[in-house]
């Protein structure tokens, strides 16, 4: 390794890898120091290396103590030998002895190359951390360089190569070597063999959020914020947005005039569906916003789930392909969601009422009382023969509607069943 080689290494690493020259010099100095201890006889532990950053010249020194009589050649030098190097020296002083790089043997050179390689890997890792760790959450652009272990991609970002694992981009997306790709910088992490790697993603919900922030100035300046976002990558994303300016419509702002803003994002996501809804602190209102334009006919909230009933025509839309839309709605309100057709719901109520009417419970033959039903409606029911719970349970929806117009059989049935459940508890 001559001086010109060193200068070339300095310049290459600075230009291509972004590693500062002083980091490289320190790495090489450490390697030469270690190599010198192993290969040059007569060196003590006090070995120092100086490298000129402009010329590449190397000076290696070791320190020995000047003594009258040498008992440890590794640590000491006689006064007579010392004065050949430094005429004015005295006993007890430490003398620096220069060793030129040409004195290093083959083993020293190999050791130096190995340590340099290890040190520079560490230096390059530090550069990656320094430049990229604070950019987590940003969108970056690169080129597909190669594939590794199946569909895991190596993306060339310029100074470094990043990894986009197969799980980190939608299954429907296909790439070839040389393709341009945008992705979210997810993290920078250590590898098992040393060094660091940059991990990218196109499947994370935050990638869609970052695309919106990039496209919508009001999101960038936080006039509008994304409060919640969920995603089934490649198929559908839902986000709830809130405006902190009463004059700014959060949904319209994100969609853009004639959908211009959201179309750009959909294009980047290869036509993935995106639903933008106004955010609400009340989970029931948020659910209604997520369901629109479909109307919720019935709704029951539980600790971990919510049951809703919708019109038969709305059912396929609410459920979505393979139940995906309902799952995403559930993730937004942080509950499992159960969806039922109104026809099935009504049929089930009728069956439950008929089965319950066969119960021997004597209270079913007492004067009709239904919680949360007005006395006026109860009097109307009693006047046409439905003066007990059992008689009401035995009635058909058609009979009740014909005898008491305007009274909803299914609403009454729901209240009756709820009342009997409470009594059993």
C-alpha positions in Angstrom: 0.0 0.0 0.0 1.8 3.1 -1.2 1.0 6.8 -0.6 -1.0 7.2 -3.9 -3.2 4.2 -2.9 -4.0 5.8 0.4 -4.9 9.1 -1.2 -7.1 7.3 -3.7 -8.9 5.4 -0.8 -9.4 8.7 1.1 -11.0 10.3 -2.0 -13.1 7.4 -2.9 -14.6 6.9 0.5 -15.3 10.6 0.9 -16.9 10.9 -2.5 -18.8 7.6 -2.8 -19.5 6.6 0.8 -19.7 9.9 2.5 -17.1 8.8 5.1 -14.9 11.8 6.3 -11.2 11.5 5.8 -10.3 11.7 9.5 -12.5 8.7 10.2 -10.6 6.7 7.5 -7.2 7.9 8.7 -8.1 6.8 12.3 -9.2 3.4 11.1 -6.0 2.9 9.1 -3.8 4.1 12.0 -5.5 1.7 14.3 -4.9 -1.2 11.9 -1.2 -0.3 11.4 -0.7 0.0 15.1 -2.1 -3.5 15.6 0.0 -4.9 12.7 3.2 -3.3 14.0 2.8 -4.9 17.4 2.5 -8.3 15.8 5.2 -8.2 13.2 8.0 -5.9 14.2 10.3 -7.2 17.0 11.4 -4.8 19.6 8.2 -2.7 19.7 6.7 -1.9 23.1 3.0 -1.3 23.8 3.5 2.5 23.2 3.0 2.4 19.5 1.7 5.5 17.6 0.9 6.0 13.9 0.7 9.4 12.1 -0.7 9.6 8.6 -0.5 12.8 6.6 -4.0 13.4 5.2 -2.7 15.3 2.1 0.3 13.2 1.1 -0.5 9.8 2.6 2.9 9.5 4.2 3.0 7.2 7.2 5.1 7.4 10.3 5.1 4.8 13.0 6.6 5.3 16.4 7.2 3.4 19.5 8.4 4.7 22.9 11.2 3.2 24.9 12.6 4.2 28.2 16.3 5.2 28.2 18.3 3.2 30.8 22.0 2.5 31.6 21.6 -1.3 31.2 18.7 -2.9 29.2 16.8 -5.6 31.0 13.6 -5.5 28.8 14.4 -4.8 25.1 10.7 -4.4 24.4 10.3 -1.5 26.8 13.9 -0.1 27.2 16.8 1.2 25.2 20.4 1.8 26.3 21.7 5.3 26.7 24.4 4.6 24.1 21.8 3.5 21.4 19.5 6.3 22.3 22.2 9.0 21.8 22.8 7.7 18.3 19.2 8.8 17.6 18.9 11.7 19.9 22.3 13.1 21.2 20.8 15.2 23.9 18.8 12.5 25.6 19.2 11.4 29.2 18.6 8.3 31.3 14.9 8.1 32.4 13.5 9.9 29.4 11.1 8.2 26.9 12.4 8.2 23.4 10.2 7.9 20.3 11.7 5.5 17.7 10.5 5.8 14.1 9.6 2.7 12.1 8.8 3.1 8.4 5.9 1.2 6.8 8.4 -0.7 4.5 9.6 -2.6 7.6 6.1 -4.3 7.9 6.1 -7.9 6.7 3.5 -9.9 4.8 1.6 -10.8 8.0 1.5 -7.2 9.0 0.1 -6.1 5.7 -2.6 -8.8 5.9 -3.5 -7.8 9.4 -3.7 -4.2 8.4 -6.0 -4.9 5.5 -8.3 -7.0 7.7 -8.5 -4.4 10.5 -9.0 -1.6 7.9 -11.9 -3.5 6.4 -13.5 -4.0 9.8 -13.0 -0.4 10.9 -14.3 1.0 7.6 -17.4 -1.2 7.9 -18.0 0.3 11.3 -17.3 3.8 9.9 -19.7 3.3 7.0 -22.4 2.0 9.5 -21.9 5.2 11.5 -22.4 7.3 8.4 -25.6 5.4 7.5 -26.9 6.0 11.0 -25.9 9.6 11.1 -27.5 10.4 7.7 -30.6 8.1 7.7 -31.7 7.4 11.2 -33.2 10.9 11.6 -35.1 10.4 8.3 -37.3 7.5 9.5 -40.8 8.3 8.4 -39.7 10.1 5.2 -40.4 9.0 1.7 -37.2 8.2 -0.3 -36.7 7.3 -3.9 -34.3 4.7 -5.4 -33.8 2.1 -8.1 -34.3 -1.7 -7.8 -30.7 -3.0 -7.9 -31.3 -6.8 -7.3 -33.4 -9.4 -5.7 -32.3 -11.6 -2.8 -34.0 -14.5 -1.0 -37.2 -14.6 -3.1 -38.8 -11.2 -3.6 -36.8 -9.3 -1.1 -35.4 -6.2 -2.9 -32.2 -4.3 -2.7 -32.9 -0.6 -3.5 -30.0 1.7 -4.5 -30.5 5.1 -2.7 -27.3 6.5 -3.9 -24.8 6.5 -1.1 -26.3 3.3 0.4 -28.3 0.3 -0.5 -31.6 -0.3 1.3 -33.6 -3.4 1.8 -37.3 -3.8 1.1 -38.4 -7.2 2.4 -41.2 -9.0 0.5 -43.6 -8.5 3.5 -43.0 -4.7 3.2 -44.7 -4.2 -0.1 -48.1 -5.3 -1.4 -48.4 -8.8 -3.0 -49.9 -7.3 -6.2 -46.9 -5.1 -6.9 -44.3 -6.4 -9.3 -40.8 -4.9 -9.9 -37.9 -5.5 -12.2 -34.2 -4.6 -11.8 -33.8 -0.9 -12.8 -37.4 0.1 -11.9 -37.7 3.4 -9.9 -39.5 3.0 -6.6 -40.7 5.3 -3.8 -41.0 4.0 -0.3 -41.1 5.0 3.4 -37.8 4.8 5.3 -39.0 2.6 8.1 -35.9 2.1 10.2 -32.1 1.8 10.3 -30.9 -1.3 12.2 -27.8 -3.3 13.0 -27.1 -6.5 11.2 -25.9 -9.8 12.8 -22.6 -9.6 10.9 -21.9 -6.0 11.8 -22.7 -2.9 9.8 -26.2 -1.4 9.3 -29.0 -1.6 6.9 -31.8 0.7 5.9 -35.2 -0.9 5.8 -37.9 0.4 3.5 -41.7 -0.2 3.2 -44.6 0.4 0.9 -47.1 -1.6 2.9 -47.2 0.3 6.1 -50.1 2.7 6.7 -47.6 5.4 7.5 -46.5 5.3 3.8 -50.0 6.4 2.7 -50.0 9.0 5.4 -46.6 10.3 4.2 -47.9 10.5 0.6 -50.9 12.6 1.8 -48.6 14.9 3.8 -46.4 15.3 0.7 -49.5 16.0 -1.5 -51.6 18.1 0.8 -50.1 21.4 2.2 -52.7 21.7 4.9 -51.5 18.3 6.3 -47.9 19.5 6.2 -48.6 22.7 8.1 -51.0 20.7 10.5 -54.1 22.8 9.6 -55.6 19.3 8.9 -54.3 16.2 10.7 -54.7 12.5 10.1 -56.1 11.2 13.4 -56.4 7.5 12.4 -55.3 5.4 9.5 -55.6 1.6 8.8 -54.7 -0.3 5.7 -54.9 -3.6 3.9 -51.9 -3.0 1.6 -52.7 -3.2 -2.1 -56.5 -3.2 -1.5 -57.8 -0.5 0.7 -56.9 2.3 3.1 -59.1 4.2 5.5 -58.2 7.4 7.2 -60.0 9.8 9.5 -59.0 13.5 9.3 -59.7 16.5 11.4 -59.5 20.2 10.7 -58.2 22.8 13.2 -59.6 25.6 11.1 -63.4 25.8 10.9 -63.2 27.2 7.4 -61.3 24.2 6.1 -63.1 21.0 5.1 -60.7 18.2 6.1 -62.1 15.6 3.7 -62.4 18.0 0.7 -58.9 19.3 1.4 -57.4 15.8 1.2 -59.4 14.8 -1.9 -58.7 18.0 -3.8 -60.6 19.8 -6.5 -62.2 17.1 -8.7 -60.1 14.5 -6.7 -56.8 15.8 -8.1 -54.8 15.3 -4.9 -56.1 11.8 -4.0 -55.8 10.6 -7.6 -52.1 11.2 -7.5 -51.8 9.0 -4.3 -54.1 6.3 -5.7 -51.9 6.2 -8.8 -48.7 5.8 -6.7 -50.5 2.9 -4.8 -51.5 1.2 -8.1 -55.2 2.0 -7.8 -55.6 1.0 -4.1 -59.0 2.2 -2.8 -58.8 5.1 -0.3 -61.6 6.2 2.0 -61.3 9.6 3.7 -63.8 10.4 6.4 -64.2 13.2 9.0 -62.8 12.2 12.4 -65.1 12.2 15.5 -64.1 11.7 19.1 -67.4 9.9 19.7 -66.9 6.3 18.5 -70.5 6.0 17.5 -70.3 9.1 15.3 -67.0 7.9 13.9 -68.6 4.5 13.0 -71.5 6.3 11.2 -68.9 8.4 9.3 -67.1 5.3 8.2 -70.3 3.6 7.2 -71.6 6.5 5.1 -73.5 6.5 2.7 -74.8 3.2 4.1 -77.3 3.7 7.0 -77.1 1.7 10.3 -80.5 0.3 11.0 -79.6 -1.2 14.4 -76.5 -1.0 16.6 -75.4 -2.6 19.8 -72.1 -1.8 21.5 -70.2 -4.3 23.6 -66.9 -4.2 25.4 -64.9 -5.6 22.5 -67.3 -5.7 19.6 -70.2 -3.9 18.0 -73.1 -5.4 16.2 -74.8 -3.5 13.4 -77.8 -4.1 11.1 -77.9 -2.7 7.6 -80.2 -2.8 4.6 -79.8 -5.9 2.4 -78.6 -3.8 -0.5 -75.9 -2.1 1.6 -74.6 -5.4 3.1 -72.1 -6.3 0.3 -70.6 -2.8 0.3 -70.3 -2.7 4.1 -68.7 -6.2 4.3 -66.4 -5.7 1.3 -64.2 -8.2 -0.5 -63.5 -11.2 1.8 -64.8 -9.1 4.8 -62.0 -6.6 4.3 -64.0 -3.4 4.6 -65.7 -4.5 7.8 -62.4 -5.5 9.3 -60.9 -2.1 8.6 -63.9 -0.3 10.0 -63.5 -2.4 13.2 -59.8 -1.5 13.4 -60.7 2.2 13.1 -63.1 2.0 16.1 -60.9 -0.6 17.9 -63.6 -3.2 18.1 -64.6 -6.3 16.2 -67.6 -5.5 14.0 -70.4 -7.9 13.2 -72.7 -7.0 10.3 -76.1 -8.4 9.7 -78.7 -8.0 6.9 -82.0 -6.4 8.0 -84.0 -9.3 6.5 -82.0 -11.8 8.5 -82.2 -9.7 11.7 -86.0 -9.4 11.4 -86.4 -13.1 10.7 -84.4 -14.0 13.8 -86.4 -11.6 15.9 -89.7 -13.3 14.8 -88.3 -16.7 15.6 -87.1 -15.7 19.0 -90.4 -14.1 19.8 -92.3 -17.3 18.8 -89.9 -19.5 20.8 -90.2 -17.2 23.9 -94.0 -17.3 23.8 -93.9 -21.0 24.6 -92.1 -20.4 27.9 -94.1 -21.3 31.1 -93.0 -18.0 32.7 -96.2 -16.7 34.5 -95.1 -13.1 34.1 -95.8 -13.3 30.4 -99.5 -13.5 31.2 -99.6 -10.4 33.3 -100.7 -7.0 32.1 -98.5 -5.8 29.2 -95.5 -3.8 30.3 -92.5 -3.0 28.0 -89.6 -0.8 29.1 -89.0 2.3 27.0 -92.4 2.0 25.3 -95.0 4.8 25.9 -98.3 4.1 27.7 -100.2 5.3 24.7 -98.7 2.6 22.5 -99.3 -0.1 25.2 -103.0 1.0 25.4 -103.3 0.8 21.7 -101.9 -2.8 21.7 -104.1 -3.8 24.6 -107.2 -2.4 22.8 -106.8 -4.9 19.9 -106.1 -7.9 22.1 -102.3 -7.7 22.8 -102.7 -7.1 26.5 -100.0 -9.5 27.7 -96.4 -10.2 26.6 -97.4 -13.8 25.6 -100.1 -12.6 23.2 -97.7 -10.0 21.7 -95.0 -12.7 21.3 -97.5 -14.9 19.4 -98.4 -12.1 17.0 -97.0 -12.1 13.5 -95.4 -8.9 12.0 -98.2 -8.7 9.4 -101.0 -9.1 12.0 -99.5 -6.4 14.3 -99.0 -3.9 11.4 -102.6 -4.4 10.2 -104.2 -4.0 13.7 -101.9 -1.2 15.0 -100.7 0.9 12.0 -97.6 2.9 12.7 -96.2 0.6 15.3 -92.9 -1.1 14.4 -93.2 -4.8 15.2 -89.4 -5.3 15.1 -88.7 -2.4 17.4 -91.2 -3.8 19.9 -89.7 -7.3 19.6 -86.2 -6.0 20.2 -87.3 -4.2 23.4 -89.3 -7.3 24.6 -86.3 -9.6 24.1 -83.9 -7.1 25.8 -86.4 -6.8 28.7 -86.6 -10.6 29.2 -82.8 -11.0 29.0 -82.4 -8.4 31.8 -84.8 -10.3 34.0 -82.9 -13.6 33.5 -79.7 -11.9 34.5 
